[in-house]
Protein backbone atom coordinates (compact mmCIF):
# COMPACT_ATOMS: atom_id res chain seq x y z
CA UNK A 1 0.00 0.00 0.00
CA UNK A 2 1.33 3.44 -0.91
CA UNK A 3 2.27 5.61 2.04
CA UNK A 4 1.48 9.31 2.01
CA UNK A 5 2.32 11.65 4.82
CA UNK A 6 -0.56 12.99 6.84
CA UNK A 7 -1.45 16.64 6.37
CA UNK A 8 -0.06 17.34 9.85
CA UNK A 9 3.30 15.74 9.04
CA UNK A 10 3.48 17.65 5.76
CA UNK A 11 3.03 20.99 7.54
CA UNK A 12 6.06 20.58 9.81
CA UNK A 13 9.82 20.34 9.37
CA UNK A 14 12.15 17.99 11.25
CA UNK A 15 14.24 19.46 14.07
CA UNK A 16 17.45 20.78 12.51
CA UNK A 17 19.37 20.47 15.77
CA UNK A 18 18.36 16.81 16.16
CA UNK A 19 19.20 16.18 12.49
CA UNK A 20 22.63 17.77 12.94
CA UNK A 21 23.39 15.43 15.84
CA UNK A 22 22.64 12.50 13.55
CA UNK A 23 24.79 13.92 10.75
CA UNK A 24 27.76 14.42 13.06
CA UNK A 25 27.44 10.85 14.35
CA UNK A 26 27.36 9.52 10.77
CA UNK A 27 30.40 11.56 9.69
CA UNK A 28 32.32 10.34 12.71
CA UNK A 29 31.40 6.76 11.87
CA UNK A 30 32.96 7.43 8.48
CA UNK A 31 36.17 8.35 10.27
CA UNK A 32 35.95 12.12 9.84
CA UNK A 33 37.22 14.45 12.54
CA UNK A 34 34.23 16.62 13.40
CA UNK A 35 34.02 19.15 16.23
CA UNK A 36 30.35 19.39 17.15
CA UNK A 37 29.38 22.88 18.27
CA UNK A 38 25.79 22.36 17.25
CA UNK A 39 24.30 20.42 20.11
CA UNK A 40 22.69 22.30 22.99
CA UNK A 41 23.97 19.82 25.55
CA UNK A 42 26.25 20.44 28.54
CA UNK A 43 29.40 18.35 28.35
CA UNK A 44 29.50 17.89 32.12
CA UNK A 45 28.55 14.64 33.82
CA UNK A 46 25.32 14.60 35.80
CA UNK A 47 26.25 15.46 39.42
CA UNK A 48 27.11 12.37 41.45
CA UNK A 49 24.44 12.83 44.15
CA UNK A 50 21.80 12.90 41.42
CA UNK A 51 23.10 9.67 39.89
CA UNK A 52 23.30 8.05 43.33
CA UNK A 53 19.67 8.94 44.00
CA UNK A 54 18.67 7.24 40.75
CA UNK A 55 20.62 4.11 41.61
CA UNK A 56 19.06 4.04 45.06
CA UNK A 57 15.61 4.42 43.50
CA UNK A 58 16.21 1.34 41.34
CA UNK A 59 17.48 -0.64 44.31
CA UNK A 60 14.41 0.35 46.34
CA UNK A 61 12.09 -0.79 43.57
CA UNK A 62 10.83 2.65 42.59
CA UNK A 63 10.34 1.38 39.05
CA UNK A 64 6.56 1.51 38.76
CA UNK A 65 4.14 4.03 37.31
CA UNK A 66 3.90 7.29 39.19
CA UNK A 67 0.95 9.68 39.09
CA UNK A 68 0.64 11.08 35.58
CA UNK A 69 1.51 14.57 36.79
CA UNK A 70 4.61 13.38 38.67
CA UNK A 71 5.37 12.24 42.18
CA UNK A 72 4.02 14.40 44.97
CA UNK A 73 7.51 14.69 46.46
CA UNK A 74 8.95 16.16 43.26
CA UNK A 75 6.06 18.55 42.68
CA UNK A 76 6.28 19.73 46.29
CA UNK A 77 10.02 20.31 45.85
CA UNK A 78 9.45 22.28 42.63
CA UNK A 79 6.78 24.41 44.35
CA UNK A 80 9.09 25.04 47.31
CA UNK A 81 11.90 26.05 44.97
CA UNK A 82 9.73 28.51 43.03
CA UNK A 83 8.66 30.14 46.27
CA UNK A 84 12.19 30.27 47.66
CA UNK A 85 13.74 31.63 44.46
CA UNK A 86 11.03 33.97 43.18
CA UNK A 87 8.38 34.34 45.87
CA UNK A 88 5.84 32.60 43.63
CA UNK A 89 3.22 30.46 45.38
CA UNK A 90 2.18 27.31 43.53
CA UNK A 91 0.38 24.31 44.93
CA UNK A 92 1.67 20.86 43.89
CA UNK A 93 -1.50 20.30 41.85
CA UNK A 94 -0.58 23.38 39.78
CA UNK A 95 2.59 21.63 38.60
CA UNK A 96 2.91 18.85 36.04
CA UNK A 97 6.12 16.90 35.40
CA UNK A 98 6.77 15.78 31.84
CA UNK A 99 9.35 14.00 29.70
CA UNK A 100 11.48 17.08 29.22
CA UNK A 101 10.64 20.76 28.91
CA UNK A 102 9.94 20.19 25.20
CA UNK A 103 6.95 18.00 26.06
CA UNK A 104 5.79 20.57 28.61
CA UNK A 105 5.80 23.25 25.90
CA UNK A 106 3.86 21.04 23.50
CA UNK A 107 1.34 20.01 26.14
CA UNK A 108 0.72 23.69 26.83
CA UNK A 109 0.26 24.46 23.12
CA UNK A 110 -2.25 21.65 22.73
CA UNK A 111 -4.10 22.76 25.86
CA UNK A 112 -4.50 26.38 24.78
CA UNK A 113 -4.53 26.71 21.01
CA UNK A 114 -7.26 26.29 18.42
CA UNK A 115 -7.22 26.70 14.63
CA UNK A 116 -7.30 30.41 13.90
CA UNK A 117 -5.47 31.39 17.07
CA UNK A 118 -2.27 33.40 16.77
CA UNK A 119 0.85 32.79 18.84
CA UNK A 120 3.25 35.73 19.06
CA UNK A 121 6.68 34.24 18.43
CA UNK A 122 9.71 36.52 18.88
CA UNK A 123 12.51 35.68 16.45
CA UNK A 124 15.15 34.39 16.65
CA UNK A 125 13.33 31.46 18.24
CA UNK A 126 14.01 27.90 19.35
CA UNK A 127 13.55 25.47 16.46
CA UNK A 128 10.58 23.58 17.89
CA UNK A 129 8.30 26.52 18.67
CA UNK A 130 6.93 27.15 15.15
CA UNK A 131 6.49 23.44 14.47
CA UNK A 132 4.66 22.86 17.74
CA UNK A 133 2.44 25.86 17.04
CA UNK A 134 1.61 24.34 13.66
CA UNK A 135 0.95 20.91 15.19
CA UNK A 136 -1.48 22.56 17.62
CA UNK A 137 -3.33 24.06 14.65
CA UNK A 138 -2.49 27.67 15.46
CA UNK A 139 -0.60 30.29 13.46
CA UNK A 140 2.78 31.72 14.42
CA UNK A 141 2.94 35.51 14.27
CA UNK A 142 6.70 35.96 14.00
CA UNK A 143 8.17 39.20 15.34
CA UNK A 144 11.73 39.78 14.14
CA UNK A 145 14.13 41.32 16.67
CA UNK A 146 17.47 42.49 15.20
CA UNK A 147 21.05 42.30 16.50
CA UNK A 148 21.15 45.96 17.47
CA UNK A 149 18.27 45.40 19.91
CA UNK A 150 20.13 42.41 21.35
CA UNK A 151 17.43 40.27 19.70
CA UNK A 152 14.89 41.38 22.34
CA UNK A 153 11.16 41.82 21.93
CA UNK A 154 10.47 45.48 22.66
CA UNK A 155 7.21 46.81 24.10
CA UNK A 156 6.51 48.59 20.80
CA UNK A 157 6.93 45.41 18.76
CA UNK A 158 4.79 43.46 21.20
CA UNK A 159 1.96 46.02 20.98
CA UNK A 160 2.11 45.95 17.19
CA UNK A 161 1.85 42.15 17.11
CA UNK A 162 -1.24 41.86 19.32
CA UNK A 163 -4.51 41.21 17.50
CA UNK A 164 -7.99 39.94 18.42
CA UNK A 165 -6.73 36.47 17.48
CA UNK A 166 -3.77 36.51 19.86
CA UNK A 167 -3.96 33.52 22.21
CA UNK A 168 -0.40 33.15 23.44
CA UNK A 169 2.97 34.90 23.67
CA UNK A 170 6.14 32.82 23.92
CA UNK A 171 9.00 34.39 25.84
CA UNK A 172 12.29 32.49 26.14
CA UNK A 173 14.81 34.08 28.49
CA UNK A 174 17.69 33.31 28.48
CA UNK A 175 17.22 32.63 24.79
CA UNK A 176 18.10 29.72 22.62
CA UNK A 177 19.68 30.54 20.12
CA UNK A 178 20.93 34.02 21.08
CA UNK A 179 21.75 33.86 24.80
CA UNK A 180 19.72 37.06 25.23
CA UNK A 181 18.52 37.78 28.77
CA UNK A 182 15.71 40.20 29.62
CA UNK A 183 16.38 42.38 32.65
CA UNK A 184 13.81 42.80 35.42
CA UNK A 185 12.88 46.23 34.05
CA UNK A 186 12.48 44.87 30.52
CA UNK A 187 10.28 42.06 31.76
CA UNK A 188 8.18 44.54 33.75
CA UNK A 189 7.64 46.65 30.63
CA UNK A 190 6.33 43.61 28.76
CA UNK A 191 4.22 42.52 31.74
CA UNK A 192 2.57 45.95 31.82
CA UNK A 193 1.38 45.40 28.24
CA UNK A 194 0.35 41.80 28.81
CA UNK A 195 -1.89 42.86 31.70
CA UNK A 196 -3.88 45.09 29.36
CA UNK A 197 -4.87 42.26 27.02
CA UNK A 198 -6.51 38.85 27.11
CA UNK A 199 -3.90 36.30 26.14
CA UNK A 200 -1.63 33.78 27.83
CA UNK A 201 2.16 33.79 28.21
CA UNK A 202 4.42 30.77 27.94
CA UNK A 203 7.72 31.48 29.69
CA UNK A 204 10.41 29.01 28.70
CA UNK A 205 13.09 29.45 31.37
CA UNK A 206 15.14 26.30 30.89
CA UNK A 207 18.40 28.33 30.93
CA UNK A 208 17.53 30.64 33.82
CA UNK A 209 20.32 29.31 36.05
CA UNK A 210 22.93 30.18 33.42
CA UNK A 211 23.29 33.97 33.75
CA UNK A 212 26.51 35.99 33.40
CA UNK A 213 27.92 39.44 34.14
CA UNK A 214 25.58 39.95 37.10
CA UNK A 215 22.56 40.68 34.92
CA UNK A 216 19.55 41.46 37.10
CA UNK A 217 16.81 39.19 35.83
CA UNK A 218 14.11 36.96 37.27
CA UNK A 219 11.40 34.49 36.41
CA UNK A 220 8.09 35.69 35.00
CA UNK A 221 6.45 33.89 37.92
CA UNK A 222 7.84 36.70 40.08
CA UNK A 223 5.16 38.99 38.60
CA UNK A 224 1.93 38.05 40.41
CA UNK A 225 -0.11 40.39 38.19
CA UNK A 226 0.07 37.83 35.36
CA UNK A 227 -0.19 34.73 37.55
CA UNK A 228 -3.58 33.78 36.09
CA UNK A 229 -2.29 33.65 32.51
CA UNK A 230 1.28 32.38 32.92
CA UNK A 231 2.50 28.93 31.90
CA UNK A 232 5.99 28.55 33.35
CA UNK A 233 8.23 25.95 31.70
CA UNK A 234 11.51 24.69 33.11
CA UNK A 235 13.43 21.47 33.57
CA UNK A 236 16.60 19.73 34.61
CA UNK A 237 18.48 19.19 31.32
CA UNK A 238 20.59 22.34 31.13
CA UNK A 239 21.11 23.38 34.77
CA UNK A 240 21.92 19.91 36.09
CA UNK A 241 23.44 18.33 32.94
CA UNK A 242 20.54 15.87 32.78
CA UNK A 243 19.67 15.98 29.08
CA UNK A 244 19.22 12.23 28.67
CA UNK A 245 17.08 11.88 31.79
CA UNK A 246 14.21 13.67 29.99
CA UNK A 247 12.66 15.61 32.83
CA UNK A 248 10.84 18.94 32.68
CA UNK A 249 7.85 20.61 34.26
CA UNK A 250 5.20 23.25 33.87
CA UNK A 251 3.63 25.43 36.56
CA UNK A 252 0.33 27.05 35.65
CA UNK A 253 -3.21 27.78 36.85
CA UNK A 254 -5.03 24.60 37.84
CA UNK A 255 -7.42 24.44 34.83
CA UNK A 256 -4.46 24.54 32.44
CA UNK A 257 -2.53 21.90 34.37
CA UNK A 258 -5.60 19.65 34.39
CA UNK A 259 -5.84 19.93 30.62
CA UNK A 260 -2.13 19.23 30.19
CA UNK A 261 -2.58 16.25 32.50
CA UNK A 262 -5.40 14.93 30.32
CA UNK A 263 -3.32 15.25 27.16
CA UNK A 264 -0.23 13.67 28.69
CA UNK A 265 -2.29 10.77 30.02
CA UNK A 266 -2.96 9.71 26.43
CA UNK A 267 0.57 10.23 25.08
CA UNK A 268 3.44 9.29 27.39
CA UNK A 269 1.80 9.06 30.81
CA UNK A 270 4.21 9.86 33.63
CA UNK A 271 7.85 10.83 33.23
CA UNK A 272 10.36 8.08 34.08
CA UNK A 273 10.10 7.18 37.76
CA UNK A 274 13.88 6.92 38.12
CA UNK A 275 14.40 10.33 36.50
CA UNK A 276 11.90 11.85 38.91
CA UNK A 277 13.85 10.54 41.89
CA UNK A 278 17.02 11.95 40.35
CA UNK A 279 15.30 15.29 39.75
CA UNK A 280 14.14 15.40 43.36
CA UNK A 281 17.74 14.96 44.52
CA UNK A 282 18.90 17.64 42.08
CA UNK A 283 16.46 20.35 43.08
CA UNK A 284 16.53 19.54 46.81
CA UNK A 285 20.26 19.03 47.24
CA UNK A 286 23.41 21.12 47.22
CA UNK A 287 23.45 23.54 44.29
CA UNK A 288 27.24 23.92 44.07
CA UNK A 289 27.41 21.89 40.85
CA UNK A 290 25.24 24.47 39.08
CA UNK A 291 27.62 27.28 40.02
CA UNK A 292 30.66 25.25 38.97
CA UNK A 293 29.15 24.62 35.55
CA UNK A 294 28.02 28.24 35.22
CA UNK A 295 31.54 29.51 35.91
CA UNK A 296 32.99 27.12 33.34
CA UNK A 297 30.43 28.21 30.76
CA UNK A 298 31.29 31.84 31.54
CA UNK A 299 35.00 31.22 30.90
CA UNK A 300 34.19 29.51 27.61
CA UNK A 301 31.76 32.28 26.65
CA UNK A 302 34.41 34.95 27.00
CA UNK A 303 37.01 32.94 25.13
CA UNK A 304 34.73 32.12 22.20
CA UNK A 305 33.45 35.69 21.92
CA UNK A 306 36.98 37.13 21.98
CA UNK A 307 38.11 34.60 19.38
CA UNK A 308 35.17 35.19 17.04
CA UNK A 309 35.42 38.97 17.40
CA UNK A 310 38.89 38.86 15.82
CA UNK A 311 37.65 37.16 12.65
CA UNK A 312 36.86 39.52 9.72
CA UNK A 313 33.54 39.10 7.97
CA UNK A 314 31.47 38.01 10.95
CA UNK A 315 30.07 39.72 14.05
CA UNK A 316 28.70 38.38 17.30
CA UNK A 317 27.20 39.94 20.42
CA UNK A 318 28.39 38.85 23.87
CA UNK A 319 25.43 36.87 25.25
CA UNK A 320 24.39 37.21 28.88
CA UNK A 321 22.92 33.73 29.35
CA UNK A 322 22.62 30.11 28.17
CA UNK A 323 25.59 28.66 26.20
CA UNK A 324 25.16 29.87 22.62
CA UNK A 325 26.65 32.44 20.26
CA UNK A 326 24.43 33.67 17.43
CA UNK A 327 26.94 34.70 14.80
CA UNK A 328 26.02 37.20 12.09
CA UNK A 329 27.43 35.84 8.80
CA UNK A 330 25.52 38.19 6.52
CA UNK A 331 28.73 39.56 5.01
CA UNK A 332 29.72 36.04 3.91
CA UNK A 333 26.49 35.23 2.08
CA UNK A 334 27.13 35.28 -1.65
CA UNK A 335 30.85 34.58 -1.27
CA UNK A 336 32.70 31.46 -2.36
CA UNK A 337 33.59 28.41 -0.32
CA UNK A 338 35.74 25.76 -1.95
CA UNK A 339 34.59 26.98 -5.37
CA UNK A 340 30.89 26.98 -4.48
CA UNK A 341 28.73 30.05 -3.96
CA UNK A 342 27.37 30.26 -0.41
CA UNK A 343 23.83 31.61 -0.70
CA UNK A 344 22.54 31.08 2.84
CA UNK A 345 23.49 30.26 6.43
CA UNK A 346 22.72 26.63 5.63
CA UNK A 347 25.22 26.68 2.75
CA UNK A 348 27.82 28.14 5.11
CA UNK A 349 27.18 25.44 7.73
CA UNK A 350 27.36 22.69 5.13
CA UNK A 351 30.67 24.12 3.94
CA UNK A 352 32.06 24.34 7.46
CA UNK A 353 31.22 20.77 8.44
CA UNK A 354 32.57 19.37 5.14
CA UNK A 355 35.71 21.47 4.82
CA UNK A 356 36.59 22.67 8.33
CA UNK A 357 35.20 19.79 10.36
CA UNK A 358 33.13 22.10 12.58
CA UNK A 359 29.38 21.62 12.97
CA UNK A 360 27.22 24.69 13.60
CA UNK A 361 23.45 25.11 13.17
CA UNK A 362 22.13 27.27 10.35
CA UNK A 363 20.06 30.30 11.25
CA UNK A 364 17.12 29.24 9.08
CA UNK A 365 16.15 26.84 11.86
CA UNK A 366 15.80 29.80 14.24
CA UNK A 367 14.07 32.21 11.88
CA UNK A 368 17.15 34.05 10.62
CA UNK A 369 18.73 34.24 7.17
CA UNK A 370 21.77 36.08 8.55
CA UNK A 371 23.08 33.94 11.40
CA UNK A 372 24.51 30.60 12.49
CA UNK A 373 24.39 29.21 16.03
CA UNK A 374 27.42 27.99 17.92
CA UNK A 375 27.15 26.09 21.20
CA UNK A 376 30.10 26.50 23.56
CA UNK A 377 28.92 23.70 25.84
CA UNK A 378 32.15 21.76 25.40
CA UNK A 379 35.65 21.79 26.88
CA UNK A 380 38.20 24.54 26.32
CA UNK A 381 40.66 22.36 24.42
CA UNK A 382 37.97 21.48 21.89
CA UNK A 383 36.85 25.10 21.65
CA UNK A 384 40.42 26.26 21.04
CA UNK A 385 40.78 23.80 18.16
CA UNK A 386 37.39 24.83 16.78
CA UNK A 387 38.28 28.54 16.84
CA UNK A 388 41.47 27.84 14.86
CA UNK A 389 39.49 25.92 12.24
CA UNK A 390 36.78 28.59 12.03
CA UNK A 391 39.29 31.43 11.73
CA UNK A 392 40.92 29.65 8.79
CA UNK A 393 37.61 28.73 7.13
CA UNK A 394 36.01 32.17 7.51
CA UNK A 395 39.24 33.78 6.34
CA UNK A 396 39.18 31.73 3.15
CA UNK A 397 35.58 32.79 2.51
CA UNK A 398 36.58 36.47 2.84
CA UNK A 399 39.63 36.13 0.57
N, C-alpha and C positions, 0 to 999 in steps of 0.2 A: 504493500500500500504506500502511495506517495505521501511523504511528510511535508507539511507546510507549516511554517511558524504561525503561532497564534497572532492575532492583531496586537495583543499586549507585548509579546516578545519582539515584534517588528518595530514597535515604537521606541524601544530602549536600546542603548549601546552597552557593550560589556565594560566593566571597570578597567580603565587603562592602567591603573596602578597594579591591580591584580594580574593583568596580562603581562605587564613588564616583569613582574616577579617570575612568571613562567618562562618568558623569553630569556632572562638572565640564567635561569637554571638550565635551560636547553643549551645555550651557548657554552656554559661551563662544562656540560656533559661532552660537548664537542672538543673540549680541551682549550678553549679560549680563556684568556686572562681578562676577566671583567670585574671592574670595581662598581658595585651596585650602590649608587646614591639616589635610587628611586624609591626604595621602600620606606614607608613611614613607621619604622619599627626600631625601638631602642635596642642597642646591641648588648646591653647589660643583662646579666642573669637575673631571674626573678629572685628577690631577697630570700635568704635561707629560712627565716622564720615562717614565711609564707609557704614555701615548699614543705617544710616540716609539718605544718598544720594540715596540708593536703594528705601527706603520708599517714598522719595520725587518723585523719578522717576515714581513709581506706581501711586501716587496721581496726577501727572501731565499728566498721560496717555501715558507715554513712553513705551507702551506695544506692539508695532507693530514691523513688520520686520524692520531690519536695513539693510544697504548695506551688501552684503555677506562678504566683507572683514572687516567689523566693522565700527562703526561710525567715521566720520571724526575727531570729537573732541578727541576721544580716540587715534586714530592713530597719530594725531598731538602731543598729550601729550607724547606718547611713543617715537616718533622721537625727541622731545625736551629733554626728559630724557636721551636718548642715547647720544645726543650731549653734554649735560651738564656733564654727568658722565664720558664719555669715549672719547669725541671729535669726535665721529662718526657721519657723516652726512647722514641721510636717509630722503627721501621724504615720505610723508604719503602713497603714492601709492606703496612704497616698503615695506609696512608693512601689514600683514594680521592677523586679530584677529580670534582665533578659540576657540573651546570648550575644553579648557585646553591645556597645553603644549604637552600632549600625542598626541592629534590630530594634532598639528602643526608638530610634528616629523613624524607622519605617512603620512601626506600630502606631506611633503618634500621627504620622501622615494618614494612615488608613483610618484612624479613629476620627479625624477631623475633616478630611477633605472629600468633596463631592465634585462630579463633573461640572465644569463652569466656574469653580472656585479658582481664585488666583493666590499664588504663594509668592510673596516678595522675596527674591533671592539675590542678595548682594554678590556681585562678582568682583574679584575671583572667588570661586566657591569650591567646596570639596566635591570630588567627582560624582559621588552617589546622590547628592541632593536633587539635581534635575531629573535623574532617572527614577528616583523614588517618588517624586512629585508626579511624574508621568504615570507610574504604575498605580498611583492612588487616583488617577483620573483627573487631576487638577492641572492647572497651567502655571508654569513658572514665569513670573514677571521679573526678568533679569535687570538689575540695576548695576551698571558698570561704575567702578570706583578706581580712579587712576593712581599711578605711582605717586604723583605729587600731593595726593591727599592721604598717603600712606595706605592706600587701598581701603579706606574706611567709608562706611555709609554715613553720610552727613544728614543732619536734620532736614535740610532742603531737599535732598534727593529722596529721603523717606517720604516726606509730604507729597512730593510729585508722583510717587509710585502708588499711593493709596487710592483705591477706587471702591465703588460699592460692592465689587466682587472679591475684595481682599478678605481672605480667611486666615492667613498665617504669614508671619514674618519669621525668617530664619536668621539668627545671629550667632556667628561662630567666633568666639574670642577666648583665647588666642586662636588665630586663623590657620587653617590648613587650606591653601598652600603658602600664605604670605608671611605667617608669623606675626601679623598685626595684632595689637592688643588695644582695646578700648579703655581709656581711663575712666575713673569713677564719674568725672564731670561729663565726659562724652556719653557714657551710658545714661546718665540722668537726663541729658538733653533728648535722647531718643525715647526714654521712658515717658517724658512729659508729652510727647506727641502720641505715643501708644495709648496713653490714658484717655485721650480725646476721641478715640475711635473704637469700633467694635471688631477687633480681630485678635487672634491668639499669637503668642510668641514662642518659638522653639529656640531655646538657648543651648547650643552645643558647646559644652565647656570641658571637653575631654582633655585639653591641654592646660587647664587653669593652674596647675601646680608648677608649670614650667614658664616662669616669668623672670625677666632679667632687667638690670639697670634700675632696680627699685621702683619700677612703674607702679603707680597707685591705681589698682584695679580691684574688681570684686565680682562676685556672682550676681546675675540678674535676680536671684532669689533674695538678695539683700534689699530689694525694692518692694516693700509690702503693697504698694499701690497697684502693682500689676499681678499680685499673687493669684487672682482668680482667673487669669488668662495665660499664665506661664507654664510651659512644659520644659522642665529642666532635664537635660541629658548629660550624663557623665559615665565614667567607667574606670576600669582598673588597668587597661592595656598600656597606656602611655606613662602614667605616673609611677606605676609599680613594675614596669617591664613584664606585663602579663598578657601579651598579645595573643598567645596561643590558648590561653585559658578561657577566652571568649566570655567575658563578664562585663555587663554594663547595667545601667539603671536609669529610670525616669522618675522624677518627682513632679506631681501635678495635682490639680483638684481631683477629688474622689470620682466624680462622674467620668472624667477622662481616663483615669487609671482603671476603672471598671471596664471601660470599653477596650482599652489596650489589653487587659487581662483576658477578655472574651476572645479577642483576635489571636493572642498568643496561645490560648488553650487549644486552638485548632491548627496551629502551625508547628511549633517546636515543643510546646508545654514548657516545663521549668528549665532554667539554666542548669548546667551540670552541677550535681550535688557536691562533688569534690571541689570544683572551682568556687562554689559559694563559701565553703569552709575556708578556702585559701583567701578569698576576698575579705572575709570576716577578720582573719588574722592581719591582713594588710591594713585595713582601715582602722582597726582597734589597737594595733601595736605601735612600736617605736617608728617614728617617721624619718629617722636619720637617713635611711637609704634614698628617700626622695631628694633630700638636700644634696647628698653626694652626687646623684645623677644630674641634678640641676646644675651644680657647679661644673661638672664635666662638660655638659652641653654648652654652658656659657663659654668655657675656654675654647671649645670647638667653633662656636658661633663667631667669636672674635677672629679666630685664625682664618676661617673660610671667608669671612667678609673682607678682611684685609687682603687676602690673596686674590680674591675675585676683583677687588677694586683696583688692582694694579694692571688688569688685563684690558687692553684697548678694545673698543667695539661692543662692550657690554656694560651694564650698570646694575647695581643691586642696592637696595636699602638695607640698613641694619635692623633686623627684626627684633622685637621686644619679647617674643614668646615662642613656644613650640620648638621645633627643630628643623625648620625649613628656610631656604633662601629662594625667593622668587626672582629670577634673574631676567632682566630685560635684554632680549637679544634682537630687538627690532632693527638695529643697525646692520645685523648680519643677514637678515632676510633678503634674498635676491642675489647674494654672493655665491661663490663657488666653493664646493667642498669635494676634493678628490675628483675634480672634473665634472661634477654634477651641480646644477643650480639648486640652491636651497630656498624653497619658496615658502616655508612655514616653520614654526617651532618643531613640528613633528619631523620634518626633513632634517633639521639640525640635530635632533635627538637620535634619529636613525644613523646619521653620519657619525656622531660621537661614539655610539656603542659599537659600530662596525670598524671605525678607524682609530679611535682613541681608547677603546676598551673601558669607557665610562658610561654608565646608564643613568640618565636623568629622565624626568617625565615631561612630556610636551604640554605646553600651556593650553592647547585646545581642550584638554580634559577638564580644565579648571575655568573655562570661559574666557581665555585670553589667546589672541593671535600674536602676542608680542613677547611672551615669556616662556621660560622653562623652570621646572621646580627641581631643586637639589635638596636632598635630606642629609643633614650632617650627623645623623644618629649612628655614627660608626667611630672607630678608634682613630686617634691622631695620626698614627703611622699610615693608615689607609688614606686618610684625608690629605696628608702631605703628598702621597703618590698621585692621588686624583688631581690635586691642584696643578702639579707639574704637567700631567697629561692634558688637562683642560687649557692651560696657558699655551701649550704648543699647538693644540688643535684650533683654538680660537684665533691664535696668531696667524695660522695658515689661512684661515677663512678671510682675515682682514688684509692679507698680502695682495 
